[in-house]
């Protein structure tokens, strides 16, 4: 599903964040990106989601080349971002509506779905994330953990083929972490493609089929986590 060939990326200040990254992620696999802060995990996730383009190399999603030219095509970009959902580490960056209900319905409405279908998706996602009580709350007035679950609900309302997540358990208490881990288990069972950056070793062992270790913008190792070998 995802294929990167010799991908490098340097920011406008000249700082190189990725160096010659080549990686294949088949459909339905769960891949954990690990490594120290600043090793390139978040930059790689942003490339996968089309938020930034490679400075060098090639990136393909489901056979289609993803570059600046492709993402300037509004129809193509809309469908690409429907199929590849992104949950930011700082979820405040993706929440902007006046209520949680409108936040979750925003994506489906942009797709032109009927209001009945939008309401059904909102109801399903609120229930799935256990946040029914937040329906009429303003997202900015919720806790950090609640915001993260709202962000997941927004992404899932589009029924993406792949989820790209930066530290999906960040800011969550134990109960909320269990909710998200159970959600990821369900998505994995449904053959969704999952790519996530994390420092949480328990999450890697529980969810990942493959660990991609990164160091200084490069892939340092690709291996199966211990739990995956036991399955």
N, CA, C and O of each residue as an XYZ file, in Angstrom:
924
protein
N       0.822     -1.206      0.000
C       0.000      0.000      0.000
C       0.859      1.260      0.000
O       0.666      2.149     -0.830
N       1.817      1.335      0.942
C       2.769      2.440      0.973
C       4.105      1.954      0.411
O       4.549      0.851      0.732
N       4.740      2.767     -0.420
C       6.055      2.417     -0.943
C       6.898      3.683     -1.069
O       6.526      4.622     -1.773
N       8.021      3.696     -0.387
C       8.960      4.806     -0.466
C      10.265      4.297     -1.065
O      10.760      3.235     -0.688
N      10.815      5.061     -1.999
C      12.047      4.682     -2.683
C      13.057      5.823     -2.543
O      12.917      6.869     -3.177
N      14.062      5.612     -1.717
C      15.125      6.601     -1.561
C      14.640      7.975     -1.150
O      15.145      8.986     -1.638
N      13.667      8.021     -0.259
C      13.058      9.302      0.121
C      13.932     10.065      1.118
O      14.363      9.526      2.137
N      14.178     11.331      0.792
C      14.849     12.257      1.700
C      13.980     13.499      1.822
O      13.220     13.832      0.913
N      14.103     14.178      2.956
C      13.376     15.442      3.125
C      14.196     16.391      3.972
O      14.674     16.035      5.049
N      14.355     17.617      3.465
C      15.019     18.688      4.206
C      14.041     19.845      4.352
O      13.352     20.209      3.400
N      13.986     20.417      5.541
C      13.100     21.551      5.787
C      13.705     22.833      5.223
O      14.864     22.857      4.809
N      12.902     23.901      5.214
C      13.329     25.150      4.590
C      14.590     25.738      5.226
O      15.335     26.472      4.577
N      14.822     25.410      6.494
C      16.021     25.926      7.158
C      17.259     25.092      6.832
O      18.341     25.333      7.369
N      17.087     24.106      5.946
C      18.217     23.292      5.533
C      18.452     22.054      6.361
O      19.309     21.234      6.032
N      17.690     21.908      7.444
C      17.853     20.748      8.310
C      17.301     19.500      7.614
O      16.148     19.470      7.184
N      18.145     18.481      7.517
C      17.737     17.225      6.881
C      17.072     16.333      7.918
O      17.669     16.018      8.948
N      15.825     15.921      7.645
C      15.073     15.098      8.597
C      14.964     13.648      8.166
O      14.814     12.764      9.009
N      15.038     13.386      6.856
C      15.020     12.022      6.331
C      16.146     11.868      5.324
O      16.433     12.782      4.551
N      16.783     10.698      5.339
C      17.899     10.437      4.427
C      17.740      9.056      3.787
O      17.909      8.030      4.445
N      17.414      9.049      2.501
C      17.435      7.822      1.700
C      16.613      6.698      2.337
O      17.109      5.591      2.545
N      15.351      7.002      2.641
C      14.459      6.019      3.267
C      13.721      5.226      2.192
O      13.024      5.794      1.351
N      13.883      3.924      2.231
C      13.139      3.023      1.349
C      12.346      2.049      2.228
O      12.899      1.416      3.127
N      11.050      1.943      1.953
C      10.187      1.149      2.830
C       8.941      0.730      2.083
O       8.361      1.516      1.334
N       8.526     -0.521      2.289
C       7.260     -1.013      1.773
C       6.370     -1.421      2.943
O       6.804     -2.127      3.853
N       5.112     -0.962      2.904
C       4.145     -1.348      3.931
C       2.949     -1.967      3.220
O       2.162     -1.249      2.604
N       2.799     -3.290      3.295
C       1.674     -3.953      2.617
C       0.335     -3.597      3.266
O       0.269     -3.197      4.428
N      -0.698     -3.751      2.494
C      -2.061     -3.519      2.988
C      -2.350     -4.433      4.176
O      -2.012     -5.616      4.156
N      -2.976     -3.875      5.208
C      -3.405     -4.660      6.352
C      -2.350     -4.899      7.409
O      -2.609     -5.600      8.387
N      -1.164     -4.334      7.240
C      -0.093     -4.516      8.218
C      -0.093     -3.375      9.230
O      -0.542     -2.267      8.934
N       0.412     -3.658     10.416
C       0.566     -2.653     11.472
C       2.058     -2.428     11.685
O       2.788     -3.357     12.029
N       2.505     -1.201     11.481
C       3.929     -0.873     11.524
C       4.176      0.201     12.573
O       3.535      1.252     12.561
N       5.108     -0.070     13.479
C       5.491      0.891     14.516
C       6.817      1.531     14.135
O       7.779      0.834     13.814
N       6.868      2.854     14.170
C       8.111      3.598     13.985
C       8.653      3.946     15.363
O       7.960      4.573     16.164
N       9.876      3.546     15.641
C      10.468      3.802     16.948
C      11.822      4.475     16.786
O      12.428      4.446     15.715
N      12.285      5.086     17.881
C      13.574      5.762     17.871
C      13.511      6.997     18.746
O      12.437      7.394     19.199
N      14.649      7.594     18.980
C      14.745      8.759     19.854
C      14.040      9.961     19.233
O      13.811     10.000     18.024
N      13.699     10.937     20.066
C      13.139     12.183     19.562
C      14.096     12.793     18.540
O      15.311     12.803     18.734
N      13.523     13.302     17.450
C      14.340     13.933     16.426
C      14.945     12.987     15.416
O      15.766     13.401     14.598
N      14.550     11.704     15.456
C      15.150     10.717     14.542
C      14.464     10.673     13.182
O      14.942      9.989     12.276
N      13.347     11.395     13.020
C      12.677     11.451     11.726
C      11.314     10.780     11.670
O      10.698     10.734     10.605
N      10.828     10.258     12.795
C       9.549      9.535     12.787
C       8.396     10.420     12.321
O       7.635     10.040     11.432
N       8.272     11.598     12.922
C       7.152     12.472     12.583
C       7.249     12.956     11.148
O       6.233     13.050     10.460
N       8.455     13.264     10.682
C       8.619     13.681      9.293
C       8.189     12.581      8.343
O       7.539     12.854      7.334
N       8.540     11.345      8.651
C       8.128     10.226      7.808
C       6.608     10.082      7.791
O       6.023      9.832      6.737
N       5.967     10.236      8.941
C       4.507     10.173      8.992
C       3.879     11.273      8.143
O       2.871     11.041      7.475
N       4.466     12.466      8.164
C       3.929     13.585      7.390
C       4.086     13.351      5.889
O       3.235     13.758      5.098
N       5.171     12.698      5.506
C       5.330     12.316      4.107
C       4.247     11.317      3.715
O       3.606     11.469      2.675
N       4.042     10.292      4.548
C       3.038      9.269      4.247
C       1.655      9.873      4.107
O       0.856      9.410      3.293
N       1.360     10.908      4.894
C       0.038     11.525      4.845
C      -0.062     12.635      3.804
O      -1.128     13.229      3.641
N       1.026     12.926      3.099
C       0.982     13.949      2.062
C       1.004     15.363      2.577
O       0.707     16.290      1.823
N       1.348     15.565      3.848
C       1.438     16.923      4.382
C       2.710     17.620      3.913
O       2.746     18.846      3.806
N       3.754     16.842      3.635
C       4.966     17.360      3.037
C       5.395     16.386      1.936
O       5.039     15.208      1.960
N       6.155     16.891      0.985
C       6.603     16.054     -0.128
C       8.092     15.763      0.027
O       8.827     16.573      0.593
N       8.537     14.619     -0.470
C       9.964     14.326     -0.415
C      10.785     15.374     -1.158
O      10.370     15.868     -2.207
N      11.949     15.712     -0.613
C      12.888     16.562     -1.334
C      13.551     15.756     -2.446
O      13.823     16.274     -3.529
N      13.805     14.486     -2.160
C      14.355     13.554     -3.139
C      13.631     12.221     -2.988
O      13.032     11.943     -1.948
N      13.691     11.409     -4.025
C      13.085     10.085     -3.973
C      11.637     10.085     -4.415
O      11.109     11.106     -4.856
N      10.996      8.931     -4.295
C       9.631      8.750     -4.766
C       8.773      8.090     -3.690
O       9.231      7.233     -2.933
N       7.499      8.525     -3.649
C       6.535      7.949     -2.717
C       5.289      7.560     -3.490
O       4.730      8.364     -4.236
N       4.854      6.309     -3.305
C       3.653      5.802     -3.956
C       2.676      5.294     -2.911
O       3.064      4.632     -1.948
N       1.397      5.613     -3.112
C       0.337      5.058     -2.276
C      -0.615      4.295     -3.177
O      -1.215      4.868     -4.087
N      -0.753      3.003     -2.924
C      -1.633      2.150     -3.710
C      -1.362      2.312     -5.208
O      -2.285      2.327     -6.022
N      -0.084      2.431     -5.550
C       0.332      2.513     -6.946
C       0.384      3.905     -7.529
O       0.947      4.094     -8.607
N      -0.191      4.900     -6.844
C      -0.211      6.275     -7.348
C       0.940      7.074     -6.746
O       1.174      7.024     -5.538
N       1.647      7.800     -7.580
C       2.741      8.630     -7.083
C       2.182      9.824     -6.319
O       1.296     10.525     -6.808
N       2.705     10.048     -5.120
C       2.262     11.154     -4.281
C       3.372     12.203     -4.258
O       4.436     11.987     -3.677
N       3.108     13.332     -4.894
C       4.069     14.433     -4.902
C       3.283     15.750     -4.936
O       2.053     15.747     -4.873
N       3.991     16.856     -5.036
C       3.324     18.158     -4.999
C       2.314     18.301     -6.126
O       1.227     18.845     -5.929
N       2.672     17.816     -7.299
C       1.772     17.933     -8.446
C       0.480     17.150     -8.218
O      -0.611     17.647     -8.497
N       0.608     15.929     -7.712
C      -0.583     15.114     -7.471
C      -1.495     15.758     -6.441
O      -2.716     15.754     -6.598
N      -0.904     16.312     -5.383
C      -1.714     16.864     -4.299
C      -2.288     18.242     -4.628
O      -3.110     18.767     -3.876
N      -1.858     18.834     -5.755
C      -2.486     20.072     -6.217
C      -3.797     19.795     -6.940
O      -4.597     20.705     -7.157
N      -4.012     18.542     -7.310
C      -5.278     18.123     -7.915
C      -6.285     17.941     -6.781
O      -6.185     16.988     -6.009
N      -7.243     18.843     -6.681
C      -8.157     18.867     -5.529
C      -8.924     17.563     -5.383
O      -9.100     17.075     -4.266
N      -9.380     16.995     -6.480
C     -10.159     15.757     -6.404
C      -9.287     14.596     -5.916
O      -9.698     13.805     -5.066
N      -8.068     14.512     -6.476
C      -7.150     13.450     -6.062
C      -6.786     13.604     -4.592
O      -6.808     12.631     -3.838
N      -6.449     14.834     -4.181
C      -6.030     15.081     -2.802
C      -7.148     14.755     -1.819
O      -6.897     14.197     -0.751
N      -8.373     15.099     -2.177
C      -9.521     14.825     -1.305
C      -9.689     13.330     -1.072
O      -9.911     12.893      0.057
N      -9.582     12.542     -2.147
C      -9.732     11.102     -2.027
C      -8.552     10.484     -1.286
O      -8.724      9.560     -0.491
N      -7.354     10.999     -1.550
C      -6.167     10.489     -0.862
C      -6.295     10.697      0.642
O      -6.037      9.780      1.422
N      -6.690     11.897      1.051
C      -6.797     12.188      2.488
C      -8.010     11.496      3.124
O      -8.054     11.331      4.343
N      -8.974     11.098      2.326
C     -10.040     10.261      2.877
C      -9.505      8.869      3.178
O      -9.852      8.268      4.194
N      -8.664      8.365      2.296
C      -8.173      6.997      2.439
C      -7.052      6.865      3.469
O      -6.859      5.796      4.047
N      -6.318      7.947      3.697
C      -5.210      7.927      4.657
C      -5.509      8.936      5.758
O      -5.317     10.138      5.575
N      -5.978      8.446      6.899
C      -6.297      9.322      8.020
C      -5.068      9.586      8.871
O      -4.220      8.710      9.037
N      -4.972     10.793      9.409
C      -3.808     11.170     10.210
C      -4.265     11.693     11.563
O      -5.079     12.614     11.638
N      -3.736     11.099     12.640
C      -3.975     11.607     13.992
C      -2.672     12.239     14.478
O      -1.677     11.550     14.699
N      -2.697     13.555     14.639
C      -1.516     14.301     15.058
C      -1.170     13.995     16.520
O      -2.026     13.586     17.304
N       0.103     14.203     16.863
C       0.469     14.136     18.279
C      -0.177     15.294     19.033
O      -0.709     15.107     20.128
N      -0.130     16.496     18.445
C      -0.811     17.655     19.020
C      -2.171     17.764     18.361
O      -2.306     18.397     17.314
N      -3.179     17.152     18.965
C      -4.486     17.060     18.312
C      -5.190     18.409     18.231
O      -6.155     18.544     17.478
N      -4.734     19.418     18.987
C      -5.332     20.752     18.858
C      -5.209     21.263     17.427
O      -6.010     22.089     16.991
N      -4.200     20.771     16.690
C      -3.967     21.226     15.326
C      -5.053     20.768     14.359
O      -5.161     21.313     13.261
N      -5.869     19.767     14.745
C      -6.868     19.265     13.822
C      -8.302     19.421     14.313
O      -9.225     18.883     13.700
N      -8.503     20.151     15.413
C      -9.849     20.375     15.945
C     -10.182     21.857     15.851
O      -9.428     22.697     16.344
N     -11.309     22.183     15.220
C     -11.605     23.599     14.994
C     -13.089     23.941     14.999
O     -13.430     25.122     14.948
N     -13.985     22.959     15.059
C     -15.415     23.235     15.006
C     -15.964     23.610     16.386
O     -15.287     23.464     17.403
N     -17.207     24.094     16.392
C     -17.801     24.571     17.625
C     -18.316     23.497     18.547
O     -18.502     23.743     19.738
N     -18.554     22.296     18.017
C     -19.024     21.186     18.849
C     -18.363     19.904     18.385
O     -17.902     19.802     17.249
N     -18.323     18.932     19.273
C     -17.747     17.637     18.928
C     -18.548     16.986     17.800
O     -17.971     16.393     16.888
N     -19.859     17.097     17.862
C     -20.705     16.518     16.816
C     -20.350     17.092     15.451
O     -20.181     16.344     14.487
N     -20.235     18.423     15.363
C     -19.895     19.043     14.087
C     -18.470     18.695     13.662
O     -18.177     18.582     12.472
N     -17.591     18.529     14.644
C     -16.203     18.165     14.335
C     -16.153     16.814     13.621
O     -15.484     16.666     12.598
N     -16.862     15.839     14.168
C     -16.853     14.496     13.584
C     -17.590     14.469     12.250
O     -17.221     13.718     11.347
N     -18.630     15.289     12.128
C     -19.421     15.311     10.892
C     -18.745     16.094      9.778
O     -19.148     15.987      8.620
N     -17.725     16.879     10.104
C     -17.123     17.771      9.105
C     -16.620     17.001      7.884
O     -16.939     17.359      6.750
N     -15.835     15.944      8.110
C     -15.285     15.185      6.998
C     -16.348     14.550      6.123
O     -16.322     14.731      4.906
N     -17.290     13.805      6.711
C     -18.360     13.226      5.895
C     -19.157     14.273      5.106
O     -19.563     14.022      3.971
N     -19.378     15.445      5.713
C     -20.095     16.499      4.980
C     -19.279     16.980      3.785
O     -19.832     17.266      2.723
N     -17.951     17.070      3.962
C     -17.094     17.485      2.855
C     -17.121     16.471      1.717
O     -16.886     16.822      0.561
N     -17.406     15.221      2.044
C     -17.526     14.183      1.017
C     -18.871     14.237      0.306
O     -19.084     13.528     -0.678
N     -19.781     15.076      0.798
C     -21.091     15.207      0.173
C     -22.090     14.155      0.597
O     -23.083     13.931     -0.094
N     -21.840     13.493      1.744
C     -22.777     12.480      2.221
C     -24.047     13.142      2.733
O     -24.032     14.308      3.128
N     -25.137     12.401      2.726
C     -26.407     12.938      3.215
C     -26.305     13.223      4.714
O     -25.452     12.665      5.405
N     -27.176     14.087      5.203
C     -27.168     14.399      6.638
C     -27.507     13.163      7.460
O     -27.000     12.994      8.569
N     -28.358     12.305      6.922
C     -28.699     11.072      7.643
C     -27.455     10.196      7.790
O     -27.203      9.651      8.864
N     -26.680     10.060      6.721
C     -25.457      9.262      6.780
C     -24.424      9.925      7.696
O     -23.723      9.237      8.439
N     -24.328     11.252      7.644
C     -23.395     11.964      8.530
C     -23.762     11.730      9.988
O     -22.889     11.463     10.815
N     -25.050     11.828     10.308
C     -25.488     11.606     11.692
C     -25.187     10.180     12.128
O     -24.767      9.948     13.262
N     -25.403      9.223     11.226
C     -25.140      7.819     11.570
C     -23.655      7.607     11.858
O     -23.301      6.894     12.797
N     -22.790      8.220     11.060
C     -21.354      8.073     11.280
C     -20.927      8.748     12.587
O     -20.086      8.226     13.319
N     -21.515      9.906     12.867
C     -21.214     10.583     14.129
C     -21.611      9.696     15.298
O     -20.825      9.504     16.226
N     -22.817      9.158     15.261
C     -23.299      8.294     16.347
C     -22.391      7.086     16.531
O     -22.037      6.733     17.656
N     -22.015      6.454     15.423
C     -21.157      5.267     15.497
C     -19.798      5.601     16.103
O     -19.288      4.852     16.937
N     -19.211      6.717     15.690
C     -17.870      7.078     16.169
C     -17.892      7.533     17.623
O     -16.969      7.230     18.379
N     -18.930      8.252     18.018
C     -19.057      8.638     19.425
C     -19.125      7.400     20.311
O     -18.476      7.333     21.355
N     -19.924      6.415     19.880
C     -20.065      5.183     20.655
C     -18.766      4.381     20.662
O     -18.358      3.852     21.696
N     -18.122      4.297     19.502
C     -16.895      3.517     19.369
C     -15.804      4.022     20.302
O     -15.067      3.227     20.885
N     -15.696      5.345     20.446
C     -14.652      5.943     21.289
C     -15.128      6.220     22.708
O     -14.361      6.731     23.524
N     -16.381      5.894     23.016
C     -16.896      6.106     24.361
C     -17.016      7.557     24.755
O     -16.769      7.911     25.908
N     -17.397      8.417     23.798
C     -17.450      9.859     24.074
C     -18.836     10.439     23.761
O     -18.958     11.602     23.378
N     -19.875      9.613     23.929
C     -21.227     10.097     23.645
C     -21.567     11.342     24.455
O     -22.271     12.226     23.966
N     -21.078     11.419     25.679
C     -21.413     12.547     26.554
C     -20.794     13.862     26.084
O     -21.166     14.933     26.563
N     -19.858     13.780     25.156
C     -19.181     14.983     24.666
C     -19.839     15.567     23.424
O     -19.372     16.582     22.906
N     -20.898     14.960     22.941
C     -21.500     15.331     21.657
C     -21.648     16.842     21.481
O     -21.269     17.380     20.441
N     -22.192     17.526     22.478
C     -22.498     18.954     22.341
C     -21.445     19.874     22.965
O     -21.626     21.091     23.023
N     -20.361     19.285     23.423
C     -19.285     20.082     24.010
C     -18.427     20.711     22.914
O     -18.332     20.189     21.804
N     -17.806     21.842     23.250
C     -16.819     22.439     22.351
C     -15.514     21.665     22.502
O     -15.085     21.435     23.632
N     -14.869     21.256     21.421
C     -13.634     20.477     21.542
C     -12.578     21.145     22.407
O     -11.867     20.469     23.149
N     -12.466     22.491     22.317
C     -11.435     23.188     23.092
C     -11.694     23.122     24.593
O     -10.795     23.370     25.396
N     -12.935     22.784     24.969
C     -13.292     22.732     26.387
C     -13.191     21.331     26.954
O     -13.665     21.078     28.062
N     -12.579     20.409     26.210
C     -12.410     19.040     26.686
C     -10.967     18.807     27.136
O     -10.084     19.614     26.844
N     -10.735     17.712     27.839
C      -9.395     17.404     28.334
C      -8.502     16.915     27.200
O      -8.975     16.648     26.095
N      -7.204     16.802     27.484
C      -6.271     16.325     26.474
C      -6.599     14.931     25.985
O      -6.547     14.661     24.785
N      -6.940     14.041     26.911
C      -7.305     12.685     26.524
C      -8.589     12.640     25.726
O      -8.706     11.864     24.777
N      -9.563     13.473     26.104
C     -10.822     13.527     25.356
C     -10.584     14.056     23.946
O     -11.167     13.557     22.983
N      -9.724     15.067     23.827
C      -9.409     15.606     22.494
C      -8.803     14.530     21.597
O      -9.104     14.468     20.404
N      -7.952     13.685     22.170
C      -7.332     12.640     21.347
C      -8.392     11.657     20.853
O      -8.351     11.229     19.700
N      -9.330     11.303     21.713
C     -10.389     10.387     21.273
C     -11.299     11.063     20.246
O     -11.781     10.405     19.323
N     -11.540     12.365     20.396
C     -12.313     13.104     19.395
C     -11.587     13.078     18.057
O     -12.210     12.881     17.014
N     -10.265     13.278     18.083
C      -9.480     13.262     16.847
C      -9.569     11.908     16.149
O      -9.688     11.846     14.926
N      -9.513     10.820     16.927
C      -9.679      9.492     16.353
C     -11.065      9.363     15.720
O     -11.201      8.820     14.623
N     -12.081      9.856     16.404
C     -13.444      9.764     15.876
C     -13.565     10.516     14.554
O     -14.227     10.044     13.630
N     -12.932     11.677     14.460
C     -12.985     12.473     13.230
C     -12.370     11.706     12.064
O     -12.925     11.678     10.966
N     -11.229     11.088     12.309
C     -10.556     10.328     11.258
C     -11.390      9.110     10.864
O     -11.558      8.831      9.676
N     -11.907      8.393     11.844
C     -12.648      7.165     11.555
C     -13.992      7.435     10.879
O     -14.546      6.549     10.229
N     -14.515      8.643     11.026
C     -15.784      8.964     10.372
C     -15.669      8.921      8.853
O     -16.681      8.833      8.158
N     -14.445      8.982      8.332
C     -14.217      8.915      6.888
C     -13.984      7.482      6.404
O     -13.840      7.244      5.205
N     -13.947      6.536      7.338
C     -13.703      5.129      7.006
C     -12.451      4.968      6.154
O     -12.528      4.435      5.047
N     -11.304      5.417      6.645
C     -10.071      5.352      5.842
C      -9.569      3.926      5.678
O      -9.914      3.038      6.457
N      -8.751      3.723      4.657
C      -8.108      2.426      4.451
C      -6.876      2.284      5.345
O      -6.505      1.175      5.731
N      -6.252      3.401      5.668
C      -5.030      3.396      6.475
C      -5.087      4.511      7.500
O      -5.627      5.585      7.237
N      -4.523      4.248      8.676
C      -4.397      5.271      9.714
C      -2.920      5.495     10.000
O      -2.162      4.551     10.229
N      -2.530      6.756      9.983
C      -1.166      7.169     10.305
C      -1.263      7.975     11.595
O      -1.994      8.963     11.651
N      -0.533      7.563     12.633
C      -0.735      8.129     13.973
C       0.597      8.487     14.627
O       1.535      7.690     14.632
N       0.665      9.687     15.171
C       1.860     10.134     15.875
C       1.600     10.058     17.373
O       0.822     10.846     17.911
N       2.250      9.112     18.049
C       2.083      8.896     19.492
C       0.601      8.773     19.867
O       0.074      9.631     20.574
N      -0.068      7.724     19.406
C      -1.516      7.618     19.613
C      -1.970      7.535     21.065
O      -3.139      7.794     21.352
N      -1.071      7.178     21.994
C      -1.463      7.088     23.403
C      -1.035      8.304     24.216
O      -1.246      8.338     25.428
N      -0.446      9.290     23.577
C       0.055     10.461     24.303
C      -1.085     11.202     25.004
O      -2.131     11.454     24.407
N      -0.873     11.543     26.266
C      -1.834     12.344     27.016
C      -3.048     11.606     27.508
O      -3.984     12.233     28.005
N      -3.069     10.287     27.387
C      -4.235      9.511     27.802
C      -3.998      8.855     29.149
O      -2.902      8.375     29.435
N      -5.049      8.839     29.983
C      -4.943      8.085     31.232
C      -5.081      6.594     30.924
O      -5.309      6.208     29.777
N      -4.941      5.768     31.948
C      -4.916      4.317     31.728
C      -6.190      3.826     31.055
O      -6.132      3.017     30.129
N      -7.338      4.309     31.514
C      -8.611      3.871     30.941
C      -8.735      4.259     29.475
O      -9.176      3.457     28.652
N      -8.346      5.491     29.147
C      -8.431      5.950     27.759
C      -7.427      5.211     26.880
O      -7.706      4.930     25.715
N      -6.253      4.896     27.442
C      -5.280      4.109     26.683
C      -5.858      2.750     26.316
O      -5.700      2.285     25.187
N      -6.520      2.123     27.261
C      -7.118      0.814     26.995
C      -8.177      0.914     25.897
O      -8.304      0.014     25.066
N      -8.943      2.021     25.899
C      -9.957      2.224     24.864
C      -9.307      2.314     23.492
O      -9.782      1.702     22.535
N      -8.209      3.084     23.394
C      -7.541      3.265     22.102
C      -6.862      1.977     21.660
O      -6.910      1.634     20.479
N      -6.229      1.255     22.583
C      -5.583     -0.005     22.221
C      -6.619     -1.002     21.710
O      -6.373     -1.703     20.728
N      -7.767     -1.070     22.362
C      -8.822     -1.970     21.904
C      -9.314     -1.546     20.519
O      -9.606     -2.390     19.672
N      -9.404     -0.224     20.295
C      -9.783      0.282     18.974
C      -8.777     -0.160     17.919
O      -9.162     -0.615     16.842
N      -7.483     -0.027     18.227
C      -6.452     -0.422     17.273
C      -6.499     -1.925     17.009
O      -6.278     -2.360     15.878
N      -6.782     -2.720     18.037
C      -6.953     -4.160     17.827
C      -8.090     -4.425     16.831
O      -7.960     -5.256     15.932
N      -9.198     -3.711     17.006
C     -10.351     -3.910     16.130
C     -10.029     -3.499     14.697
O     -10.420     -4.176     13.746
N      -9.316     -2.389     14.550
C      -8.944     -1.920     13.215
C      -7.988     -2.899     12.547
O      -8.081     -3.156     11.346
N      -7.082     -3.435     13.329
C      -6.150     -4.424     12.795
C      -6.901     -5.679     12.357
O      -6.617     -6.242     11.300
N      -7.851     -6.110     13.167
C      -8.651     -7.289     12.816
C      -9.465     -7.046     11.547
O      -9.752     -7.975     10.792
N      -9.834     -5.780     11.324
C     -10.588     -5.411     10.124
C      -9.680     -5.189      8.918
O     -10.139     -4.752      7.863
N      -8.375     -5.495      9.077
C      -7.391     -5.418      7.989
C      -7.097     -3.987      7.550
O      -6.690     -3.757      6.411
N      -7.302     -3.021      8.453
C      -6.856     -1.667      8.157
C      -5.324     -1.619      8.249
O      -4.721     -2.357      9.028
N      -4.713     -0.761      7.463
C      -3.271     -0.566      7.530
C      -2.980      0.486      8.586
O      -3.542      1.581      8.542
N      -2.109      0.168      9.531
C      -1.805      1.064     10.644
C      -0.317      1.389     10.639
O       0.524      0.494     10.555
N      -0.001      2.678     10.729
C       1.389      3.124     10.855
C       1.424      4.121     11.997
O       0.716      5.128     11.963
N       2.242      3.852     13.012
C       2.251      4.756     14.152
C       3.658      4.916     14.712
O       4.454      3.978     14.727
N       3.940      6.130     15.172
C       5.195      6.419     15.868
C       4.915      6.364     17.360
O       3.905      6.886     17.833
N       5.812      5.730     18.093
C       5.567      5.600     19.529
C       6.852      5.323     20.290
O       7.815      4.780     19.748
N       6.841      5.713     21.572
C       7.888      5.316     22.514
C       7.368      4.226     23.451
O       8.089      3.757     24.332
N       6.109      3.828     23.253
C       5.443      2.888     24.153
C       5.714      1.453     23.697
O       5.114      0.976     22.735
N       6.620      0.773     24.395
C       7.000     -0.577     23.996
C       5.851     -1.565     24.122
O       5.747     -2.499     23.327
N       4.988     -1.370     25.110
C       3.839     -2.268     25.261
C       2.926     -2.173     24.048
O       2.391     -3.185     23.595
N       2.741     -0.965     23.514
C       1.907     -0.789     22.328
C       2.541     -1.470     21.119
O       1.845     -2.088     20.314
N       3.859     -1.357     20.994
C       4.557     -2.029     19.891
C       4.326     -3.526     19.963
O       3.984     -4.148     18.958
N       4.508     -4.111     21.136
C       4.348     -5.564     21.285
C       2.911     -6.003     21.055
O       2.665     -7.084     20.520
N       1.960     -5.164     21.459
C       0.550     -5.527     21.374
C       0.005     -5.425     19.955
O      -0.788     -6.269     19.537
N       0.420     -4.400     19.206
C      -0.234     -4.086     17.941
C       0.633     -4.326     16.710
O       0.129     -4.791     15.687
N       1.913     -4.019     16.787
C       2.740     -3.987     15.573
C       3.071     -5.364     15.035
O       3.395     -6.276     15.795
N       2.990     -5.512     13.720
C       3.530     -6.677     13.026
C       5.018     -6.484     12.758
O       5.796     -7.438     12.740
N       5.392     -5.215     12.550
C       6.769     -4.874     12.196
C       7.177     -3.608     12.942
O       6.403     -2.656     13.043
N       8.394     -3.611     13.458
C       8.979     -2.407     14.054
C      10.036     -1.862     13.079
O      10.920     -2.589     12.624
N       9.916     -0.570     12.775
C      10.922      0.118     11.962
C      11.675      1.070     12.882
O      11.147      2.109     13.280
N      12.908      0.711     13.216
C      13.721      1.552     14.080
C      14.423      2.615     13.268
O      15.035      2.315     12.242
N      14.340      3.877     13.725
C      14.937      4.990     13.000
C      16.037      5.649     13.817
O      16.002      5.667     15.047
N      17.018      6.191     13.097
C      18.130      6.871     13.743
C      18.685      7.913     12.775
O      19.105      7.582     11.666
N      18.682      9.173     13.204
C      19.244     10.273     12.403
C      18.653     10.326     10.997
O      19.376     10.526     10.021
N      17.345     10.146     10.897
C      16.658     10.274      9.626
C      16.729      9.074      8.720
O      16.214      9.104      7.603
N      17.360      8.019      9.186
C      17.516      6.806      8.385
C      16.839      5.621      9.071
O      16.609      5.642     10.280
N      16.525      4.594      8.292
C      16.038      3.347      8.871
C      17.228      2.553      9.373
O      18.117      2.190      8.603
N      17.236      2.287     10.671
C      18.356      1.569     11.283
C      18.094      0.074     11.350
O      19.033     -0.721     11.295
N      16.826     -0.322     11.469
C      16.504     -1.744     11.594
C      15.031     -1.956     11.290
O      14.200     -1.089     11.559
N      14.717     -3.112     10.728
C      13.337     -3.549     10.518
C      13.224     -4.955     11.090
O      13.938     -5.866     10.671
N      12.321     -5.122     12.050
C      12.229     -6.416     12.729
C      10.823     -6.658     13.243
O      10.020     -5.730     13.327
N      10.528     -7.887     13.581
C       9.256     -8.237     14.209
C       9.390     -8.065     15.711
O      10.364     -8.536     16.297
N       8.428     -7.396     16.352
C       8.438     -7.322     17.815
C       8.295     -8.716     18.427
O       7.750     -9.608     17.777
N       8.762     -8.929     19.645
C       8.684    -10.258     20.251
C       7.308    -10.883     20.258
O       7.169    -12.076     19.987
N       6.262    -10.081     20.569
C       4.908    -10.661     20.634
C       4.433    -11.129     19.276
O       3.723    -12.129     19.169
N       4.831    -10.393     18.216
C       4.410    -10.780     16.883
C       4.994    -12.148     16.524
O       4.338    -12.926     15.833
N       6.200    -12.455     16.973
C       6.799    -13.744     16.666
C       6.039    -14.890     17.338
O       6.034    -16.022     16.856
N       5.393    -14.562     18.472
C       4.673    -15.585     19.210
C       3.329    -15.928     18.586
O       2.762    -16.981     18.878
N       2.811    -15.049     17.728
C       1.467    -15.264     17.185
C       1.460    -16.385     16.172
O       0.412    -16.704     15.612
